[in-house]
Amino acid sequence: KTINSKIKVIGIEPDGAQAMKVSVEHNRLICLDKVNTITDGVAVKNPGDITFPIICNHVDEIITVSDFDIMEAFLLLLDTHKLVGESAGVLSLAGLKKIPKTQKKVVCLVSGGNIDMLNISSMINRGLLSRGRIFGFSVDLPDKPGQLQKIAELLASLNANIIKLDHNQFKTFDRFMEVQL
């Protein structure tokens, strides 16, 4: 922005943690009552007092994205480009959906490294679920031979594939308990 004042800088924040956007709109630092987002790297109630004037002077607009958008962006980056970005690091990609399509050059800054294997696994599963590539369900089956086979045949007829099966007829602990009132 300092080099070329015509460049438009757009900030992206999660819907559940938009402390900077709210602060800029009120022209003063605002502390949120709570934050709720998967992006732990930017899940702050109060924006930084050093960062605030920089944002006010150099950022043209701040838009927000949902956690769903963030998961989609994470999975897109991983699936398409084989790159891992942390959830806060893919905010710029998530924000692309909200930027009007023009013939302008767009640069997204992506960062990673502050993500552990459990978060990566969780983000992949959430992204696959949101894309409809994985579907999880549970079913109560009668305790008779062949019932699980009927489910497998039904799924095969729908061209679905079973990637994990957890069959546990004792999963609910109160299955054989009598309720007395």
Summary of the structure (lengths in Angstrom):
residues: 181
radius of gyration: 22.9
end to end distance: 70.6
largest distance: 76.0
contacts: 409
relative contact order: 0.11
helix: 40%
strand: 6%
